[in-house]
Amino acid sequence: MKHIKHVFSTVRLESPILYWIAMAHFITAILCIPAFFLDDRMLMGLNVWVKPFKFLISGGIYILSLGYLITYYPFSTIKKHIIRNIVSWTLLFEISIIFYQAARGVQSHYNISSAFDGMLFAAMGILIAINVLVMVFFIIETIRLRLHTSMPIQIAILLGWIIIVGGSWVGGQMIGQMAHNVGVADGGAGLPLVNWSTVAGDLRIAHFFGLHGLQIIPLFALGLTRKWKSPIRNQLFVVLLFGLLYASWIAFTFYQAKQGMPLIKL
């Protein structure tokens, strides 16, 4: 809990725009909860407000993560300001489209049923593409620069950026097939809340773990370096091993989904 408070306070101090847009994500996600009970409209087998709820939480976490991690980079104030504005406003526009489509009771993703819906879906694709370019930029800069942190944590951050780009690539695979399920149409039986298919392959699993590698791997490295007082080379080895195992898990879930197999069959 202390570390979470530190992240929030650091982002609030260093980047108010990222902080308040992240907070807007979390507050709106909370407002989605009573909407589950007040609005009984269903879409693809789920309440219409489940999808924006998930995206609001995930987006808020990413914005906070970037806002905190960028403080490790020896960027100029102007450079940081440009990056923060690009990320905050593009993701705010994307979640606004998802929320708007949910309010209409229609799909936000893969929806080309009308020219207007197709335009919104295309706009979301452009906004995400911009953020993927930002992620690639961070990969290059993490390799090129010495961050204001220990080498094991810097390597963990690098692995996190690489894996989140991989997770975004999985998202591109879903766009390519205009669906997230493999073997059945979208909207069938799935696990609670996440709705990952329990009868067929589901690319959202690999996508989910890919997108959250940016939090999981650096957090692992932070805990490791604080609890395990060992030479740097040993810490680096364990961080690299954890990153490899995490990437292997994502590759497995992606392969499993492409074979039309559910993660958990019910």
Residue pairs with C-beta under 8 A, 6 or more apart in sequence:
3 222
7 64
7 68
8 19
8 64
10 67
10 68
10 71
11 18
11 19
11 22
11 64
11 67
11 68
12 19
14 67
14 70
14 71
14 80
15 67
15 70
15 80
15 84
17 84
17 85
17 88
18 63
18 64
18 66
18 67
18 84
18 87
18 88
19 64
19 67
21 63
21 88
21 89
21 91
21 92
22 60
22 63
22 64
22 67
23 60
24 92
25 56
25 57
25 59
25 60
25 63
25 95
26 56
26 57
26 60
28 52
28 56
28 95
28 99
29 52
29 53
29 56
29 57
29 60
32 49
32 50
32 52
32 53
32 56
33 53
35 47
35 49
36 47
36 49
36 50
36 53
39 47
39 48
39 49
40 47
41 47
41 48
41 105
42 48
43 51
43 102
43 105
43 106
43 107
44 107
44 186
44 187
45 187
45 188
45 189
45 190
45 195
46 195
48 102
48 103
48 105
49 102
50 193
50 195
51 98
51 102
51 108
52 95
52 98
52 99
52 102
54 193
54 194
55 95
55 98
56 95
56 99
58 211
58 212
59 91
59 94
59 95
61 212
61 215
62 91
62 211
62 214
63 87
63 88
63 91
65 214
65 215
66 83
66 84
66 87
67 84
69 138
69 157
69 214
69 218
70 80
70 83
70 84
71 148
72 147
72 148
72 149
72 154
72 157
73 80
73 141
73 142
73 145
73 147
73 148
74 145
74 146
74 147
74 148
75 83
75 141
83 134
83 137
86 130
86 131
86 134
87 131
87 134
90 127
90 130
90 131
91 127
91 131
93 123
93 127
94 124
94 127
94 128
97 108
97 120
97 123
97 124
98 108
98 124
100 120
101 107
101 108
101 111
101 117
101 120
102 108
106 113
106 117
107 117
108 120
108 121
108 124
109 121
109 124
109 174
109 175
110 121
110 174
110 175
110 178
110 179
110 186
111 117
111 118
111 120
111 121
112 118
112 121
112 178
125 175
128 168
128 171
131 168
132 165
132 168
135 161
135 164
135 165
135 168
136 165
138 161
139 158
139 161
139 162
139 165
142 154
142 157
142 158
142 161
143 158
146 154
147 153
147 154
147 157
149 157
150 225
150 232
150 235
151 232
151 236
152 221
152 224
152 225
152 232
152 235
152 236
152 239
153 218
153 221
153 222
153 225
155 221
155 236
155 239
155 240
155 243
156 217
156 218
156 220
156 221
156 222
156 239
156 243
157 214
157 217
157 218
159 213
159 217
159 239
159 240
159 243
159 246
159 247
160 213
160 214
160 215
160 216
160 217
160 218
161 214
163 210
163 213
163 214
163 217
163 243
163 246
163 247
163 250
164 210
164 211
164 213
164 214
166 210
166 213
166 247
166 250
167 206
167 207
167 208
167 209
167 210
167 211
167 212
167 213
167 250
168 210
168 211
169 210
170 203
170 206
170 207
170 210
170 250
170 254
171 207
173 203
174 180
174 203
174 204
174 207
179 185
179 186
180 186
180 202
180 203
180 204
180 207
181 188
181 197
181 200
181 201
181 202
181 203
182 200
182 201
182 202
182 203
182 257
182 258
182 259
182 260
183 199
183 200
183 201
183 260
184 197
184 199
184 200
188 197
188 199
188 200
189 197
189 198
189 199
189 266
190 196
190 197
190 198
190 202
191 198
191 264
194 204
194 208
196 202
196 204
196 205
196 262
196 263
196 264
197 262
198 262
198 264
198 265
198 266
199 262
199 265
199 266
200 260
200 261
200 262
201 256
201 257
201 258
201 259
201 260
201 261
201 262
202 257
202 262
202 263
203 254
203 257
203 258
205 253
205 257
205 263
206 250
206 251
206 253
206 254
206 257
209 246
209 249
209 250
209 253
210 250
213 246
213 247
213 250
216 246
217 239
217 242
217 243
217 246
220 239
220 242
221 235
221 239
221 242
224 235
224 238
224 239
225 235
228 234
228 235
228 238
253 263
256 262
256 263
257 263
